């Protein structure tokens, strides 16, 4: 059946509109922002309502099977929109697109574009080509989907300056792509490729541009962010490329806070720990993924450290600066995890008293070593361990928040609270959320607030200190 009787039926009253839905991590959010910027530069308009879009792109995640299934299910529902908008272009981007490639056309035969993680800078051109094909009224069985998932040398250098919303004072900055660690449970090396770093000068130029537009806090992003540039750039005066980058970013005028995520424990060398002592812009918050407190499971995960080494490292980090907060990631139910292994994880969490933790049930990912390991743990046991460990984590989180009641903390006001737009919200240097009553003049301000109350996950500030 023809898509249209004539090309005239595809006339757009305005420039074609695009809707992007993002699944997964901050890296994916930053990648979506890059795609949106390039589309806007070509004259496309971005819309929040998918029913108004001429192009709908799903930027996908492959870390867990549930994220993939959500994206596939969403794409199935989007097919219905073609009845009202026969010219509609549908596409998968990102990690799932990279991992599955052309196989996604079997699962979602109505999809027009599959673009991998090294091809975000090509998406705008692909979308334009697909729409032009529709304008020439190609019939349905002549559709020619574009699958672009090949590796591309230098793709990390295509990461570019980003769009900012009105009043935005924080921003993510991608500094590298890929990962060489090959943890047994992780599909990222397959979906993102090997480590590839942007030059320090390019990153600093982007940060300087962000500061010039009002950004006061940047978060540096990478799969293993603290191993940045280890294969491309030399050490200087005993400092790793990552520490050199931190020094350069912290020196940018207008940048008051610098964060980074997601690191690996083996990347916390002495020069990085010392950077927390020397660089006041580097905030008092470290994300330190534990994954397991059992040496046996850590070895099976291919993590490269023991529970004791992790414990000692956490202590060194906390000693580097007063008020240091440590958050973590933990996987329960990894293949072969016994009750004793889980107990070791729980005990280490109790001992280290993390400020917060993301607890995940192990999800088998095809093409990863862990997927074929014996001793797969039942979903019922995973669920119990997940709930049990969250109770430990939430208790320590609440204790640390309540310990701040009565103290004065510095916050960066980011804007209205999500849950109560009549109030404002900000973050402490240790990455804790503070809700308070304020005024428009406080938007984007770095200021002291006295903590008067704490809930399980949020702090509340006293408005009297805002006079």
C-alpha positions as CSV (number, residue, x, y, z in Angstrom):
1,X,0.0,0.0,0.0
2,X,1.5,3.4,-0.9
3,X,2.4,5.7,1.9
4,X,0.8,8.6,0.0
5,X,-0.7,9.5,-3.3
6,X,1.8,12.2,-3.9
7,X,4.7,14.0,-2.4
8,X,2.5,17.0,-1.8
9,X,0.8,15.1,1.1
10,X,4.1,15.3,2.9
11,X,4.3,19.1,2.9
12,X,5.2,20.4,6.3
13,X,3.6,23.6,7.5
14,X,6.8,24.2,9.5
15,X,10.2,22.6,9.8
16,X,9.9,18.9,10.7
17,X,9.6,18.3,14.5
18,X,11.4,15.8,16.5
19,X,10.7,14.1,19.8
20,X,13.5,12.2,21.7
21,X,12.8,9.9,24.6
22,X,15.9,8.9,26.6
23,X,16.4,5.7,28.7
24,X,19.2,5.1,31.1
25,X,22.1,7.1,32.5
26,X,23.4,10.6,32.4
27,X,25.6,9.7,29.4
28,X,22.5,8.9,27.5
29,X,20.9,12.2,28.5
30,X,24.0,14.0,27.3
31,X,24.0,12.1,24.0
32,X,20.3,13.0,23.4
33,X,21.2,16.6,24.0
34,X,23.9,16.4,21.4
35,X,21.5,14.9,18.9
36,X,18.9,17.5,19.6
37,X,21.4,20.3,19.1
38,X,22.5,19.0,15.8
39,X,18.9,18.6,14.6
40,X,18.1,22.1,15.7
41,X,21.1,23.4,13.7
42,X,19.6,21.7,10.6
43,X,16.3,23.6,11.2
44,X,14.3,20.9,13.0
45,X,12.2,21.8,16.0
46,X,12.1,19.8,19.2
47,X,8.7,19.0,20.7
48,X,7.8,17.5,24.0
49,X,4.6,15.7,22.7
50,X,5.3,12.7,20.6
51,X,1.9,12.9,18.9
52,X,3.1,16.2,17.3
53,X,6.4,14.9,16.0
54,X,7.4,14.0,12.5
55,X,10.4,12.1,13.9
56,X,10.5,10.0,17.1
57,X,13.8,8.7,18.4
58,X,14.3,6.4,21.4
59,X,17.8,6.7,22.9
60,X,18.2,3.3,24.5
61,X,19.9,1.5,27.4
62,X,21.3,-2.0,27.5
63,X,22.5,-2.3,31.1
64,X,19.5,-4.3,32.1
65,X,17.0,-6.3,30.1
66,X,14.1,-4.3,31.5
67,X,15.4,-1.1,29.9
68,X,15.6,-2.9,26.5
69,X,12.1,-4.3,26.9
70,X,10.7,-0.9,27.8
71,X,12.2,0.7,24.6
72,X,10.9,-2.2,22.4
73,X,7.5,-2.0,23.9
74,X,7.4,1.8,23.5
75,X,8.4,1.5,19.8
76,X,5.6,-1.0,19.3
77,X,3.1,1.5,20.6
78,X,4.5,4.3,18.4
79,X,3.6,2.3,15.3
80,X,0.0,3.3,15.8
81,X,0.9,7.0,15.2
82,X,1.7,6.1,11.6
83,X,-2.0,5.9,10.8
84,X,-2.4,9.6,11.4
85,X,1.1,10.6,10.3
86,X,2.2,8.2,7.5
87,X,5.4,10.1,7.0
88,X,6.5,9.5,10.6
89,X,10.2,8.5,11.0
90,X,10.9,6.1,13.9
91,X,14.4,5.4,15.2
92,X,16.5,3.6,17.8
93,X,19.6,5.2,19.1
94,X,22.3,4.3,21.6
95,X,23.3,1.2,23.5
96,X,20.6,-1.2,22.5
97,X,20.9,-0.1,18.9
98,X,24.7,-0.8,19.1
99,X,24.3,-4.2,20.7
100,X,21.5,-5.5,18.5
101,X,22.1,-3.6,15.2
102,X,20.0,-4.8,12.3
103,X,18.4,-7.5,14.4
104,X,16.2,-4.8,15.8
105,X,14.4,-4.6,12.4
106,X,13.1,-8.1,13.0
107,X,11.7,-7.1,16.4
108,X,10.5,-3.7,15.2
109,X,10.1,-4.0,11.4
110,X,8.5,-0.6,11.2
111,X,11.7,1.2,12.4
112,X,13.5,3.5,10.0
113,X,16.8,4.1,11.8
114,X,19.1,2.2,14.0
115,X,22.1,4.3,15.0
116,X,24.8,3.1,17.4
117,X,26.8,4.9,20.2
118,X,29.5,6.1,17.8
119,X,27.1,7.6,15.4
120,X,25.2,10.2,17.3
121,X,26.8,12.9,15.2
122,X,25.3,11.2,12.1
123,X,21.7,11.1,13.3
124,X,20.7,14.5,12.0
125,X,21.9,13.6,8.5
126,X,20.2,10.2,8.6
127,X,16.9,11.8,9.7
128,X,17.0,14.3,7.0
129,X,17.7,11.6,4.4
130,X,14.8,9.5,5.6
131,X,12.4,12.4,5.6
132,X,13.5,13.3,2.1
133,X,12.8,9.8,1.0
134,X,9.3,10.1,2.4
135,X,8.8,13.4,0.6
136,X,9.4,11.4,-2.6
137,X,6.5,9.2,-1.7
138,X,8.3,5.9,-1.5
139,X,5.9,3.0,-1.1
140,X,5.9,0.8,2.0
141,X,7.7,-2.2,0.6
142,X,10.4,0.1,-0.8
143,X,11.4,1.4,2.6
144,X,15.1,1.4,3.1
145,X,15.9,1.6,6.8
146,X,19.3,3.0,7.8
147,X,21.4,0.8,10.1
148,X,24.6,2.6,11.2
149,X,26.4,0.9,14.0
150,X,30.0,0.5,12.7
151,X,32.9,1.7,14.8
152,X,34.1,5.2,13.8
153,X,37.5,6.4,14.7
154,X,37.5,9.9,16.3
155,X,33.8,9.8,17.2
156,X,34.6,11.0,20.7
157,X,35.8,14.3,19.2
158,X,32.3,14.9,17.7
159,X,30.9,15.6,21.2
160,X,30.0,19.2,21.0
161,X,28.8,22.1,23.1
162,X,25.2,21.8,24.3
163,X,21.9,23.6,24.5
164,X,20.9,25.0,27.8
165,X,17.5,25.7,29.3
166,X,16.7,29.2,30.6
167,X,18.3,29.7,34.0
168,X,20.2,26.3,33.9
169,X,23.2,26.4,36.2
170,X,24.4,22.8,36.1
171,X,25.5,20.8,33.1
172,X,27.0,17.4,32.2
173,X,30.1,17.3,30.1
174,X,31.2,14.0,28.3
175,X,34.9,13.7,28.4
176,X,35.4,10.2,26.9
177,X,33.6,7.2,25.3
178,X,33.9,3.5,25.9
179,X,35.3,1.2,28.5
180,X,38.2,-1.4,28.6
181,X,37.4,-3.0,32.0
182,X,35.2,-5.9,30.8
183,X,33.5,-6.6,34.1
184,X,31.7,-10.0,33.8
185,X,28.2,-8.5,34.2
186,X,28.5,-5.5,32.0
187,X,27.6,-5.0,28.3
188,X,29.0,-1.5,28.1
189,X,32.3,-2.4,26.4
190,X,30.2,-4.0,23.6
191,X,27.8,-1.1,23.3
192,X,30.2,1.8,23.8
193,X,33.5,0.3,22.5
194,X,37.0,0.8,23.9
195,X,38.2,3.9,25.8
196,X,38.5,7.0,23.7
197,X,39.2,10.4,25.3
198,X,38.6,13.9,24.1
199,X,41.5,16.3,24.3
200,X,41.7,18.4,27.5
201,X,41.6,21.6,25.4
202,X,38.3,20.6,23.8
203,X,36.7,19.8,27.1
204,X,38.0,23.1,28.7
205,X,36.6,25.0,25.8
206,X,33.2,23.5,26.3
207,X,33.3,24.2,30.0
208,X,34.3,27.7,29.4
209,X,31.4,28.2,27.0
210,X,29.0,26.8,29.6
211,X,30.4,29.1,32.3
212,X,29.9,32.0,30.0
213,X,26.2,31.1,29.7
214,X,25.7,30.9,33.4
215,X,26.6,27.4,34.4
216,X,28.3,27.2,37.8
217,X,28.5,23.4,38.3
218,X,29.7,20.8,35.8
219,X,29.7,17.0,36.1
220,X,32.3,15.2,34.0
221,X,30.9,12.0,32.4
222,X,32.6,8.8,31.3
223,X,32.1,5.1,31.5
224,X,35.2,4.8,33.7
225,X,35.7,8.5,34.2
226,X,38.7,8.5,36.4
227,X,40.7,6.4,33.9
228,X,40.3,9.2,31.4
229,X,43.1,9.5,28.8
230,X,45.3,6.8,30.3
231,X,46.2,5.4,26.9
232,X,46.3,8.6,24.9
233,X,47.9,11.2,27.1
234,X,51.0,11.1,29.3
235,X,51.4,11.8,33.0
236,X,52.7,15.2,33.9
237,X,54.6,15.8,37.2
238,X,53.2,12.5,38.4
239,X,49.6,13.5,37.7
240,X,47.3,11.3,35.6
241,X,45.5,12.8,32.6
242,X,42.3,12.8,34.6
243,X,43.8,14.9,37.4
244,X,45.3,17.2,34.8
245,X,41.8,17.6,33.4
246,X,40.3,18.3,36.8
247,X,42.9,21.1,37.4
248,X,42.1,22.7,34.1
249,X,38.3,22.5,34.6
250,X,38.5,23.8,38.1
251,X,40.5,26.8,36.9
252,X,37.8,28.0,34.5
253,X,36.4,31.3,35.6
254,X,32.8,31.0,36.7
255,X,32.9,27.3,37.6
256,X,32.4,26.9,41.3
257,X,31.7,23.2,41.5
258,X,33.1,20.1,39.7
259,X,31.8,16.6,40.0
260,X,32.5,13.4,38.0
261,X,30.8,10.1,37.4
262,X,31.0,7.1,37.0
263,X,34.4,6.0,38.3
264,X,36.1,2.7,39.2
265,X,37.9,2.1,42.5
266,X,41.1,1.2,40.7
267,X,41.2,4.7,39.2
268,X,41.5,6.3,42.6
269,X,45.3,6.7,42.8
270,X,47.1,9.0,45.3
271,X,47.1,11.9,42.8
272,X,43.4,11.9,42.5
273,X,42.8,11.6,46.3
274,X,45.3,14.5,46.7
275,X,43.2,16.6,44.2
276,X,40.4,16.6,46.7
277,X,42.8,18.3,49.2
278,X,44.1,20.9,46.7
279,X,41.1,21.8,44.5
280,X,38.3,23.7,46.3
281,X,36.0,23.5,43.3
282,X,36.1,19.7,43.5
283,X,33.1,18.9,45.6
284,X,32.9,16.7,48.7
285,X,31.1,13.8,47.0
286,X,32.6,10.6,45.5
287,X,30.7,7.8,43.8
288,X,32.6,4.6,44.5
289,X,30.9,1.5,43.0
290,X,31.3,-1.5,45.4
291,X,29.2,-4.0,43.5
292,X,29.8,-6.7,46.1
293,X,31.4,-7.1,49.6
294,X,32.5,-10.7,48.9
295,X,36.0,-11.3,47.6
296,X,34.8,-14.5,45.8
297,X,32.1,-12.6,44.0
298,X,34.3,-9.6,43.2
299,X,36.7,-12.0,41.6
300,X,34.0,-13.6,39.5
301,X,32.8,-10.1,38.6
302,X,36.4,-9.3,37.4
303,X,36.4,-6.1,39.5
304,X,40.1,-6.1,40.3
305,X,40.0,-5.3,44.0
306,X,39.1,-7.0,47.3
307,X,36.6,-5.9,49.9
308,X,39.4,-4.9,52.2
309,X,41.1,-2.8,49.5
310,X,37.8,-1.1,48.9
311,X,37.3,-0.4,52.7
312,X,40.8,1.1,53.0
313,X,40.2,3.3,49.9
314,X,36.9,4.6,51.3
315,X,38.8,5.6,54.4
316,X,41.5,7.4,52.5
317,X,38.9,9.3,50.5
318,X,37.0,10.4,53.6
319,X,40.2,11.5,55.2
320,X,41.0,13.7,52.2
321,X,38.5,16.3,53.2
322,X,36.0,16.9,56.0
323,X,32.3,16.1,55.1
324,X,33.1,13.8,52.2
325,X,30.1,11.9,51.1
326,X,30.4,8.4,49.4
327,X,27.7,6.8,47.4
328,X,27.9,3.5,45.7
329,X,26.4,0.8,43.4
330,X,25.7,-2.7,44.5
331,X,24.5,-5.8,42.6
332,X,22.7,-8.6,44.5
333,X,22.1,-12.0,43.1
334,X,25.2,-12.3,40.9
335,X,25.6,-15.9,39.7
336,X,27.0,-18.1,42.5
337,X,26.2,-15.5,45.3
338,X,25.6,-17.6,48.4
339,X,23.9,-16.4,51.6
340,X,27.5,-15.9,53.0
341,X,28.5,-13.8,50.1
342,X,25.4,-11.6,50.5
343,X,26.0,-11.3,54.2
344,X,29.6,-10.0,53.5
345,X,28.1,-7.3,51.2
346,X,25.5,-6.4,53.9
347,X,28.1,-6.2,56.6
348,X,30.4,-4.0,54.6
349,X,27.5,-1.7,53.9
350,X,26.9,-1.5,57.6
351,X,30.5,-0.8,58.3
352,X,31.0,1.9,55.6
353,X,27.7,3.6,56.1
354,X,27.3,5.0,52.6
355,X,25.5,8.3,52.1
356,X,23.3,6.5,49.5
357,X,23.5,3.5,47.3
358,X,21.9,2.2,44.1
359,X,21.0,-1.5,44.6
360,X,20.4,-3.6,41.6
361,X,19.2,-7.1,41.1
362,X,21.6,-8.9,38.7
363,X,20.2,-9.0,35.2
364,X,21.7,-11.5,32.7
365,X,22.9,-9.7,29.6
366,X,23.6,-11.8,26.5
367,X,27.2,-11.7,25.3
368,X,28.6,-11.1,28.8
369,X,30.6,-13.7,30.6
370,X,28.3,-13.7,33.7
371,X,25.3,-14.8,31.6
372,X,26.8,-18.2,31.2
373,X,28.0,-18.7,34.7
374,X,26.6,-21.6,36.8
375,X,24.7,-20.9,39.9
376,X,22.2,-18.4,38.6
377,X,20.2,-17.0,41.6
378,X,16.4,-17.2,41.6
379,X,14.4,-14.0,41.2
380,X,12.8,-14.6,44.5
381,X,16.2,-14.6,46.3
382,X,17.3,-11.5,44.3
383,X,14.2,-9.7,45.3
384,X,14.6,-10.5,49.0
385,X,18.3,-9.5,49.1
386,X,17.5,-6.3,47.2
387,X,14.8,-5.3,49.7
388,X,16.9,-6.3,52.7
389,X,19.9,-4.3,51.5
390,X,17.8,-1.3,50.7
391,X,16.6,-1.2,54.2
392,X,20.2,-1.0,55.4
393,X,21.1,1.7,52.8
394,X,18.0,3.8,53.5
395,X,18.7,3.7,57.3
396,X,22.2,5.0,56.9
397,X,21.0,7.6,54.4
398,X,18.4,8.8,56.8
399,X,20.9,8.9,59.7
400,X,23.4,11.0,57.7
401,X,20.6,13.4,56.6
402,X,19.3,13.8,60.2
403,X,22.8,14.5,61.4
404,X,22.8,17.7,59.3
405,X,19.7,19.1,61.1
406,X,20.7,22.4,62.8
407,X,23.8,22.9,60.6
408,X,24.4,25.5,57.9
409,X,25.2,24.1,54.4
410,X,26.1,25.7,51.1
411,X,23.6,25.0,48.3
412,X,23.4,25.8,44.6
413,X,19.8,26.7,43.9
414,X,18.8,24.8,40.7
415,X,15.1,25.9,40.4
416,X,11.6,25.0,41.6
417,X,11.1,21.8,43.5
418,X,9.7,19.0,41.3
419,X,7.1,18.1,43.9
420,X,6.2,21.6,45.1
421,X,6.8,24.4,42.5
422,X,6.1,27.0,45.2
423,X,9.4,26.0,46.8
424,X,12.9,26.0,45.5
425,X,15.5,23.2,45.5
426,X,19.2,23.0,45.5
427,X,22.1,20.6,46.2
428,X,24.8,20.7,48.8
429,X,28.4,20.1,47.8
430,X,27.9,16.6,49.0
431,X,25.0,16.1,46.6
432,X,22.2,16.1,49.0
433,X,18.9,17.7,47.9
434,X,17.6,20.7,50.0
435,X,14.1,22.1,49.6
436,X,13.5,25.6,50.9
437,X,11.2,28.7,50.5
438,X,12.9,31.4,48.5
439,X,12.4,34.1,45.9
440,X,13.3,34.5,42.2
441,X,16.5,36.2,43.1
442,X,17.8,33.0,44.6
443,X,17.6,31.0,41.4
444,X,21.1,30.0,40.4
445,X,22.6,31.4,43.6
446,X,25.2,29.7,45.7
447,X,24.2,30.4,49.3
448,X,24.0,29.1,52.9
449,X,20.9,27.5,54.2
450,X,20.2,26.2,57.7
451,X,18.8,22.7,57.8
452,X,15.7,22.5,60.0
453,X,14.3,19.1,59.0
454,X,15.1,15.9,57.2
455,X,13.1,13.2,55.6
456,X,14.3,9.8,54.4
457,X,15.9,11.4,51.3
458,X,15.6,15.1,51.4
459,X,16.7,18.1,53.6
460,X,14.5,21.1,54.3
461,X,16.0,24.6,54.8
462,X,15.0,27.5,57.0
463,X,13.8,30.4,55.0
464,X,15.0,32.9,57.6
465,X,18.6,32.7,56.4
466,X,17.6,34.0,53.0
467,X,16.9,37.6,54.1
